[in-house]
Amino acid sequence: MYSQILHSILPLSRKDLTIGFFIVSIAIHLTFLLSLQWGFLNQFFNDASHRKGQAVDFFLIYQAGKDSISGERIYESIPKDVPYSYQNYRYLPISSFTLGILLSIFPPWTSYWVWIIFCEVILILLIILTKTLSKNMASFCLLSSMWLCFSPLYLEFYMGQFTFFLSAAFFVICYSYKKHRERMLSIIWILGVLVKFTGLLLVPLLCKYKKYKTIVICLTILCTTTLIYFYFHKEDIPTFLYNVSNIGKLASYNLHAGNLGFQAFLGIVIKKALPDTNMSFHLLSHRLLLNIQTIAFTAVKCISYGFIIFSLVITFLVRKENNFINLFSLWVCTYLLSAGEVWEHHFVLVLPALIFLYLERAKKIYLLIFLILAIPTPFIFFDIDTIGPQHFDPEQYWSLSVSIAYHAVKISGVIVLFICLMRNIFNKGTMAGHVQSDA
């Protein structure tokens, strides 16, 4: 009845509505690009408001590329060839010796804008691939709009990050699986990992589908190039290990407004809700002194490891047939739920999962999850822009309720998606099947 009333008021077909949404999404994406120049959307994002500046992450790998050319150390690099940057380079050496050198051909800002144009070309190609997968025009317009108006994508471009490249690789991996192009699947995954080793999160999935040869080739390339670099730069080993190990630590420096992962959400709640005091008790005639927050932080780490273990068990129990997209999406969710550091731009990794899940079955819940993740956080309502310099953390000034309201938005969408995946997987059963190996 309600749909009939709505149709009488707005006599538009589903196709007309999706085409309208597609046009609006194009306008939103053009707004993203314009804001890269003029910055009027920066106020909606913590990382665009309170970090060192636009393209800061891009300049990090740009500087590493310059240092690679001159034979200098890349892990304690001074930002001498770029306007500004950080000194905690976390990528593997191969990234600086390939992508870093390639990007450093042009001056820093020119190179940044070339990268943005390159990302736009990739985006167009992804939309073309989406068209080949879509059943009709309405489906194409809807799914293509997901690529265009996803707010973390703006932040990805603003920071000059490389997660969108990995997200595009993930999409092509799923596309290759659907089209039975096993070689393409392997090549694209290796390329994605070489650019950003976060792509290793798909190793359990590839093991499930017996891509052992692909995994061995990738790890051999990574290990060989890394060992060669550290053979000539042994002094960089402690710095590299320190930079990488800090990613997963549940410490105060990881509990900030830029970290939107589930682990950080729980950590911030603990930090603000529980007293930082010691608790004393006796055990077997011994007096033990434990910190309340430390106990809670340990429990959070156990929860994070629990997600990983649970996903591993699910991955190797369920049947292979018709579960590739579910398991792929599961590992993307597991990363966001278990990683110690999840930046807002990392949520672009969810886009391939949502698009392929909707292609398999057009559930409205996937559109709701997209909406939750696509809309910016309520940061603009909570920002404190009158305290300190640009590069500071407003999280320290927020109350517990504000922190919960801010951090819960994105991660709630991931949790809902995780629950949907469990339902999908268990509805399809847990009988093991057979898939041809590439080994």
N, C-alpha and C positions, 0 to 999 in steps of 0.2 A: 504494500500500500504506500509506504513512505517513498519507495523508488518511483512509483507512478506519479505521486505528487511532485517530487523533485523534477521528474522529467517534464511535467506540464509547466513548471516554472522555468526550467532551463532545458529546452528541447534540443539537447546536444547528445550525440552518440558517444560511446566510449572512445572511438577513434578521434573524434573532434576534441575531446577533453585531453587526450594524451598528446595530440599535436599541439594544442595550446600550451600544455606543460612543457613540451619540448622547446617551443619558442621562448617561453619564460626562462627556461634553463640556459638557453643560449645567451639571453640578456644578462643573466646572473654571472655566467662565465666571463662575458665581456667586462662585466663590472670587476671581477677578480683581476683581470689583466690591467684594467685602468688603475686599479688600486695599487698594483705593483709599482706604478710610476708615481702616484700621488698619495698613497697611504691612508685613504679615508676609511678603509676597513680594518686597519691595524688595531683600533680601539676594542675590537671584539675578541682579540686573542692575546693571551698572556705572552706568548713567545714573540709576537710582533711588537709588544709594548715594553717588555722588560728584559730583553736580551740585548746583545751588543749592537745589533742592527741588521738591516736587510742583507741577505746573501752570506751571513756569517758562517753557516755550515759549508756553503759552497767554497768560500775562501779558505777553509781549513784544508780541503783536499787539493785546492789550487796551489796553496803554499807547499803542500807535500810534493806535488808534481814538480814545482820549481826546485825544491831541495833535492829531489831525485835526479834531476838533470845535472845539478852541480855536485852531486855525490855527498851531500850533507845528510845529517841525521834528520829523520822525519818525525820521530816521536817526542822530541824536545825542541820543536821548531819555533823560531821567533817569527812572528808575522811581519816580515820585512818587505815582502813584495805585494802585500794586500793592504787595503785600508785598515782592517781590523780582523781579528780572528781569535780563536782559542788555542791553547797549547796542548790540549789532551786529545791528540789524534788517535782514533780507535780503529780505523780501518786496517786491513791487512796490507802488507807491503805491495802486493800485486796491484791493488787499487791505485796506489800512488804512481806506480811504474807504468800503468796503462792509461786509465781514465784521467788521473792527475796530470800526467805529462801532456795528454791530448788537450785537456782543458786549458793548460797554461800556455798554449800557443799565442793566444790573444791577450791583451791587457785585461786585468781582473774584471772590471765592469762589463767590458765588451763580451768577455767569455761567459759571464753570468747571463747576459741577455741572449747569447747564442744558445746556451743551455735551455733557457725558457722556450725559445722557438723550437728547439729539438723536442722538448716535452710536449709542446702543442702538436707537432707532427705525429708523435706517438699517440697522443690522444685521438687525433683524427683516424689513425689506423685502427685503434681499438674500437672506435665507433663503427668503422666499416666492417670489422670482424663481428661486432654485435649485430649488425644488419644481416649478415649471412646466417646467424644463428636464430634470428627472430622469426616467429611463425607468421606474423602479420605486421602491418604498419603501426598499429596501436602498441604492440609489444616492443617494437623497435624504438619508437619515440619515448616510451616509458623507461626502457633500460638505458638508452643513450643519455637521457636526462640525468641518470644517476652519475655518469662520468662528469657531467658538465657543472652541476650545482652542488657538489660535495664540499662543504666548507673546509675540511682539513686539507683539501687539495690547494686551496689558496695559501694556506700556511706552508705547505710543502714547497710551493713555488717561491714564496717570500723568503724562506730560510735557505733556498737553494739546495734542498735536500735531494736524496737519491732513492727514497722509499717508493716514489711513484714509478720509477723505472722497475723496481722489484715487483710492484703491484702489477704492472703491465706484463712482466715476465710470468707472474702467477696466472694471469688471465690467459696468456698464450699456452701455458702448460695445460690448463683445463681444456682449452680449445683443441690442443693437439691430442689429448686423450679422447675427447669426443669424436674427433675425426680419424682416430687410430693412426696417428703419425708419431710413432714411438721415438724415432730418431730426433725429430724436432723437439719433442718434449724434453729429451735428455740435454740437447744442446742449449736450449733456452734456459733450463734450470742452472746449468753450469755457468752461463753468462751472467745470470742474475746473482748468483753467489759470488762471482768474481768482483762484481761491482759493490755488492752489499752482503756481507756474510750472514746477515739475518735470514737469508734464504735457506740456510741449513736447517731451519725449523721443519722443513719438509722431508728430512732424511727418514723418519719413521714411516711416512707415507710411501716413499720410494722403496723402502725395504719391504713393505707390505706387497707392493706390486713387482717385487723381484728385480728392481733396477740396480742390482749390485755393481755391475760394470760401470754404470753412470756415476754412482757414488764414489767408487774407487778412483776413477779418473779425476773427478773433481777434487777429492781430498789429496790426491797425489800432486796436483797442480798447486793447491794451496800450501801444502806442507813443504814441497820442494822450493817454491819461490820464497816462502817465509824463512826457511832454514838458510838459504843462500844469502838473504839480506842480513840476517842476524849473525852469520859467519863473519861478515865484514863490518858489522856494527853491533858488536857484543854489548856495548855500553847502553844500547837502547832496550835491551831485554827487560830489565827491571821496570822501566818506564812503561813499556807496552803492557806488561802483566798487570801493573798497577792501574793503568787506564781502563783495561778491559775488565778487571775484577770489580772495579767500582760500579759497573753497570748493574750488577745484580745485588749489590749490598743494600740491605734495608737500614740505612743510616740517615742521620739528620740531613745530610747534603743531598739525599735523593728524595726527601719529603718536601716537595716544593710545588708551586702552582703549575709548573710546566709538566709535572709527572702525573699522568692521568690513568695509570694502570691500576688494576685491582689491588695489587700488593701495596702500592703507594697509598691508595684510598684507605685500606685498613690500617696502615702504619700511621697515617695522619690522624685518624680517629683515636688510635691508641695514644699517640703523643699528646693530644689535646684533652682526652677524656680521662686518662689514668694518671695518677700521681707518679712523678719520677722519684720514688722512694724505695728503700730497701725493706725486705720482709724477712724476718728471722724465724727459724723453726729448728727443732731438734730431730735428728734422724740417727738412730743407733748410737746414742750418746754423743753425737757430733752436732755442733751448732752450725747451721747453714745460713748464709746471708745471700739472698737473691733480690735482684731489682725487679719490681713489678712490671715496668715497661719492657725490660729485657725478656722476661718470660712471655709476655704477650707478643713481642716481635718474633720470638722463636716459634710461637704457634702459627703466626702468619706465614713464616717461611715453610713450615710443615704443610700448610694449606696449599701454598704455591707448588711445592714438590708433589703434593697429592693430586693436583690437576694434571701434572705431567705423567705421573704413574697411571692415573685413571685413563688418560688418553692413550697411553701405550697399550694398556690392557684391552681397551675397546678396539683399537686399531688392529690388533692381532687376533681378536676373537671374531669380529664380524666378517661376513662373506665379502669377497672382492666385488662381485657382480653388482653393478648399479650403486656402488657406495663410494666411488672415487671423489665425487664432489662433496659428499657429506664428510668424509675423512679429511679432505683438504681443508674444508671450512672449520672442522674440529681443531686442526693444528694451528690455524690462524687465531682462533679464539683462545686456545691454550696459551699461545705466546702472549696475548694481551692480558690474560688472567694471571699468568705466572711470572712474567718478566719483572725484574726489579725496577726498570726504567722504561716507561712507555710515554713517548711524547705525542702531542695531539696529532701531528702529521702522520704518525704511524697507523692511524685508523684508515688510511687509504688502502691498506692491505685487505680490509674487509670487503671492498667493492667487488672484486672478482667472485668472492664467495656468494654475496647477495645476488649478483646478476645471474650466476649459473644455477643457484638454488631456485630462483624465480623462473628461470627457463625450464627447469625440470618440473616444477609444480608452482603454478601462479597463486601462492598463498598471500593473503593480505598482510599477514604478520611480518613478512619480509619487507614490505613497503613501510610498515610502522618502524621496524628496526632501522631501515635506511633513514627515515625521517629523524629519528632520535640521534643518529650519528651524523647526519648531514647538517643539522642546525647547530650554530655555534653554541658553546657553553654559555651560561649566564655571567661570564667574566665581566662584561661591560658594566653590570650592575654592582659588582663587588670590588672593582679595581680601585686602588689607592694610588693616585698619580701625583700626589703632592709631597710624598715622602721619599727622600733620597734621590740618587741618580736614576737613569733609565734602567741600568742593569742591577735590579734588585728583586727580591721575592716578596710579593704582597701577601703570600700565604701566612707569614709570621704575624700579620696584623689581623687576620680573620678569626672570627669566633668559630667554635666547633660546628654550629648549625650552618654557617656560611660555607665552611670547608666541605661539609657533607653535600650541600646543595650544588656546589660547584663540581666536585669530583664525581658525584654519583651519576651525572647525566650520561656521559659517554659509556662508562663501564656498565650501566644498566642495560644498554642496547646489546652489548656483547654477551651479558649473562642471559638475556632473553634468547639470543641466537643460539647460545650453547644448549639451552633447554630444548629448543626446537630441533637441534641436531640430534640430541639424545632420543627424542621421539621418533625422528626419521629413521635413525639407525636401528632402534629396537623394533620398530614396525616392520623392518625388512629382514629381521632375524639375524642369527649369529652363526649360521652354517658356513664353514670355510669353502671357498670355491677355487677355481684354477684360472690363472692368468699367465700368459706366456712370458718367460723371462728374456731379458736382453743380455744376460750374462753369457 
